[in-house]
Amino acid sequence: MNTHAAQPTSVLSQPCGQPLQRRRLLQASAAALVLPTAITSRAQTGPIVLGQSAPFTGAAAQLGIQFNNGAQLAFDAINAAGGIAGRNVELRTLDDGYEPEKTAANTKTFLNANVFALFGYIGTPTSLAALPLATEAKCPFFAPFTGAQALREPFNRYAIHVRASYFDETGVIVRQALALGSKRIAVFHQNDAYGKTGLEGVTRALAAANAKPIATGTVERNSVDVAAAVKAIMAESPEAIVQISAYRSCAAFVREARKAGFGGTFYNVSFVGTTALANELGKDAVGVVVSQVMPFPYAPHKVISGEYLAALKAANKPDLVPNYSGIEGYVAARVFAEAAKRSRAASRESFIDAIEGMRNFDLGGLLLNFSTNKHVGSQFVELTMLTAEGKVRR
């Protein structure tokens, strides 16, 4: 399955829908990436411009590419139908390589250009670098691709989350592992805020059953050096291993742990990137479990899934294939558009007010609930399993 779909639109490129080649992404200098100053002066008549800092190169690139592709599908359809109050939505991007320092610099560029909102940032450490900047600028930080609690607590008016949290996901994972008789549960995690949040979620869920992780092992962000983690975890004879990292490091750990004799179940949270993980593992993917926070994207089991698949078909681009990261981007764009329509995108504050009024909002089978003191729309979680053929089974 080819996941290398069309590259997202950069700030220097033409309006949405015209992909930028990878070499230009690499060559682009953040210092030169500025939006037209006219955007500010025609804030309510020109396009609604969103800024997305995400990894489009590097070890987590597929997460950024797939999420962006899904979001662009929705925005293209919205624009083709007349936009929002007659205004098109333009999603502009900058590559951060999944590195917080680059994310912070990209965010300052977007804020200096007066984008309407920051949209679809990928990852916990990167989002943590951006959120204080967005808050200071009173700019909506919308639908980051992360379930970290540190971005949800304390409550922040400018942080708006569509997906369930990592605590929700790890709670479901631990309950499933215990129900299947796995009592010796270990955790392999990225050595940063994302990995530590996942570890905390597993630890909390196990504590409710009067248990704790029997072992932990870490990997550095954007690294696949897992030898020490495999040694530390395998020494304690685990029956199940929960993984909190990106797809390449998780795949490397799966392969090495199996070589070392592990015969139990690997569990991953959604951020791993399901399709990317399956592609990395090949036949070694069989039996690997991934928790999901979005509806199944490969068949129209829910209305929103069918709409996503129809949008993919209408795009008529062979490189665009259904996946969980893609449907998350699609859902995020649809939720953004609903709030923008309700507020007519008159201002950032009116947009947030509209979000807070979206209670019991049914997006084709995905129920979302926001309020004035709750900016996490969904708690939907389900478990899926990978097959040796690279498929995902519910």
Sequence and secondary structure as in RCSB ss.txt:
>XXXX:A:sequence
MNTHAAQPTSVLSQPCGQPLQRRRLLQASAAALVLPTAITSRAQTGPIVLGQSAPFTGAAAQLGIQFNNGAQLAF
DAINAAGGIAGRNVELRTLDDGYEPEKTAANTKTFLNANVFALFGYIGTPTSLAALPLATEAKCPFFAPFTGAQA
LREPFNRYAIHVRASYFDETGVIVRQALALGSKRIAVFHQNDAYGKTGLEGVTRALAAANAKPIATGTVERNSVD
VAAAVKAIMAESPEAIVQISAYRSCAAFVREARKAGFGGTFYNVSFVGTTALANELGKDAVGVVVSQVMPFPYAP
HKVISGEYLAALKAANKPDLVPNYSGIEGYVAARVFAEAAKRSRAASRESFIDAIEGMRNFDLGGLLLNFSTNKH
VGSQFVELTMLTAEGKVRR
>XXXX:A:secstr
         BTTS STT    HHHHHH  GGG    THHHHTTTTS EEEEEEE SSSTTHHHHHHHHHHHHHHH
HHHHHTTTBTTB EEEEEEE TT HHHHHHHHHHHHHTT SEEE  BSHHHHHHHHHHHHHTT  EE  B   GG
GTSS  TTEEB S  HHHHHHHHHHHHHHTT   EEEEEESSHHHHHHHHHHHHHHHTTT   S EEEE TT   
 HHHHHHHHTT  SEEEEES HHHHHHHHHHHHHTT  SEEEE GGG HHHHHHHHGGGGTT EEEESS  SSS 
SSHHHHHHHHHHHHHT TT    HHHHHHHHHHHHHHHHHHHHTT  HHHHHHHHHT  SEEETTEEE  BTTB 
B     EEEEE TTS EE 
